[in-house]
Amino acid sequence: MKKVKLLFSIPNFITAGSGREMFNIIERLDKNIFEPVIVISKPGGTLYEEILSKGYTVIVQAFNAENVNGIIALLFLPVL
């Protein structure tokens, strides 16, 4: 079965409160079904290093955060 890619975005993992919660969700996903991809706009922090050490796909790419009709972030990424 083809895995479902899930895109998670957060500005950075330097201050790790919300980043830690997001990572807790990612860690609990069934990896036989889902393939998480994480997009951040700025690398760094101990949580960032932990995520990389566990082998997750992390893309460092600037993105614009806007609230447009309920869409919170506009990401401009190459096709994954």
C-alpha positions in Angstrom: 0.0 0.0 0.0 1.3 3.5 -0.9 1.9 5.6 2.2 -0.1 8.9 2.7 2.3 11.9 2.9 1.3 14.3 5.6 2.8 17.8 5.6 3.5 19.5 8.9 4.7 23.1 9.0 6.1 25.3 11.8 8.4 28.3 11.6 11.2 26.6 13.7 12.1 24.3 16.6 14.3 26.8 18.4 11.6 27.4 21.0 10.2 23.9 21.4 6.7 24.3 23.0 4.4 23.9 20.0 7.1 22.1 18.1 7.3 19.4 20.8 3.5 18.9 20.6 3.7 18.6 16.8 6.5 16.1 17.1 4.5 14.1 19.7 1.7 13.8 17.1 4.2 12.8 14.4 5.8 10.1 16.6 2.4 8.5 17.3 1.4 8.2 13.6 1.3 4.7 12.1 4.4 4.7 9.9 3.0 1.8 7.9 0.2 4.1 6.7 1.6 7.7 6.9 4.8 9.4 5.8 5.3 12.7 7.7 7.2 15.5 6.0 8.1 18.5 8.1 8.6 22.0 6.7 10.4 24.7 8.7 11.6 28.2 7.7 14.6 28.3 10.1 16.7 25.3 11.2 18.2 25.0 14.7 17.4 23.9 18.3 17.8 20.6 20.2 14.4 19.4 19.0 15.4 20.0 15.4 18.5 17.8 16.0 16.4 15.1 17.6 14.0 15.0 14.7 16.8 14.7 12.2 18.5 12.0 14.2 15.2 9.9 14.0 15.3 10.1 10.2 12.3 12.2 9.5 12.2 14.3 6.3 12.7 17.9 7.1 12.6 20.6 4.5 14.0 24.0 5.3 12.0 26.5 3.1 10.8 30.0 3.8 7.0 30.3 3.7 4.5 33.0 4.2 1.9 32.6 6.9 -1.4 34.3 6.1 -5.0 33.9 7.1 -6.9 33.7 3.8 -10.4 32.3 4.2 -9.3 29.9 6.9 -6.1 28.8 5.2 -3.3 29.6 7.6 -0.1 29.0 5.7 0.8 29.3 2.0 3.6 27.0 1.2 5.6 27.2 -2.0 7.4 23.9 -2.2 8.6 21.6 -5.0 6.5 18.6 -5.5 7.4 16.0 -2.9 
